[in-house]
Amino acid sequence: TPQALQQNMTLEFERNRERYQFMKWGMQAFEAFRVVPPGIGIVHQVNLEYLFEGLRHTGDLYYPDTLVGTDSHTTMINGVGVVGWGVGGIEAEAGMLGQPVYFLTPDVIGVELRGRLPEGATATDLVLRVTEMLRREKVVGKFVEFFGEGTAALSVTDRATIANMAPEYGATMGFFPVDEKTVAYMRGTGRSEESCELIEAYFRAQQLFGVPRAGEIDYTRTLTLDLDTIVPSLAGPSRPQDRIELPAMRRTFEALFSAPPADNGFGRDAAQLDKRVATQLDGVDLGHGDILIAAITSCTNTSNPAVMIAAGLLARKAAARGLRVKPHIKTSLAPGSRVVTEYLGKAGLLEPLATLGFALAGYGCTTCIGNSGDLAPALNEAITGNDIVAAAVLSGNRNFEARIHPNIRANYLASPPLVVAYALAGTARIDLSSEALGTD
């Protein structure tokens, strides 16, 4: 609802007042301790937009920026050439006290990206393909470095999307070298000209500047992915590596409906696929595959202006034609930083998103960690009482069963524009490459 942001912020301060007071005291008491105020965004996106420096120095000694964080998606910072990954609380505390973080020298897997992303394909589609490929290649515990002409052509925000999902494809990190686009991103996010020039000069002097070409580095193993083959996709219903191309979405859901759980299916009687049940909500009935949660959320995608603007443009076109999302579908917009609402607002895209139900709910981790809020009691009763396989679609990075909502069995990762599209369609049992979203 339009009031969601204010209500959520009020609750957040009520529940965390003592914590925030303690942190504010710490910021005043310790010289090297900074706190980003509540309600600003998700730490990984804030790191990209505000905090990372790229280069550190102690006196006259200069060295590359590094990062350890207590969340697995700390790897998002790899998109700007910063070595970093998620660690446990004890390791992070040791780092804060000046102790080193120890690790074994890893294998480094080189991934050569060739070509260019075709029209209609997004960074989300690319990262789902990368996740599918690297899960098969078993890169757990390894460093992954992206190189080649295709890598050089990617924007920094596209790189950050791929780096963010390193935990999903199993790598310790998914690294992109510093190059001209990195420096341009720093200029575009308000870093000083002096800092930008210093970073470029340092990395050039260390021969670390620029995306390597094929054959320039001897990796433990090299893999290749042609960007020209990337197509609109989703992943689900319960694992990020289970990619589904858009035209196959309907038939994949219907096949999994009666497939055994051992094959990632739902183990239902195929004869029940078209069953619909009444609910206590006026005029609302439920069937298998019905979308009940649609969320534009998570730093994975909300940090990427291209996919966020695409979602806004689709919402504007749909709203202008009179299309609406059914009111029982729980929709939300929860960006990873206030930068997102700033440019969406200036582009006139916040209003059409809100018209379709994607009103601003907050700045932070929401649906992707199960913080979407509950469904209407009548929907929960209908699902549990009739064993309905309901669906959710979100622009997050994880979709394990019961993570999004305990009563929603089928959860799909998708780009923000596809989240809007499936919310309008109201069902996962649709081929959006050939079927209409609705009628005006």
Buried (B, 14 or more C-beta within 10 A) or exposed (E): EEEBBEEBBEEBEEEEEEEBEEBEEEEEEEEEEEEBEBBBBBBBBBBBBBEBBBBEEEEEEBEBBEBBBBBBBBBBBBBBBBBBBBBEEEBBEBBEEEEEEEEEEBBBBBBBBBBBBEEEBBBBBBBBBBBBBBBEBEBEEBBBBBBBBBBBBBBBBBBBBBBBBBBBBBBBBBBBBBBEBBBEBBEEBEBEEEBBEBBBEBBEEEEBBBBBEEEEEEBEEBBEBEBEEBBBBBBBBBBBBBBBBBBBBBEBBBEBBBBEEEEBBBEBEEEBBEBEBEBEBEEBEBBBBBBBBBBBBBBBBBBBBBBBBBBBBBBBEBBEEEBEBBEBBBBBBBBBBBBBBEBBEEBEBBBBBBBBBBBBBBBBBBBBBBBBBEBBEBBBBBBEEBBBBBBBBBBBBBBEBEBBBBBBBBBBBBBBBBBBBBBBBBBBBBEBEEEEBEEE
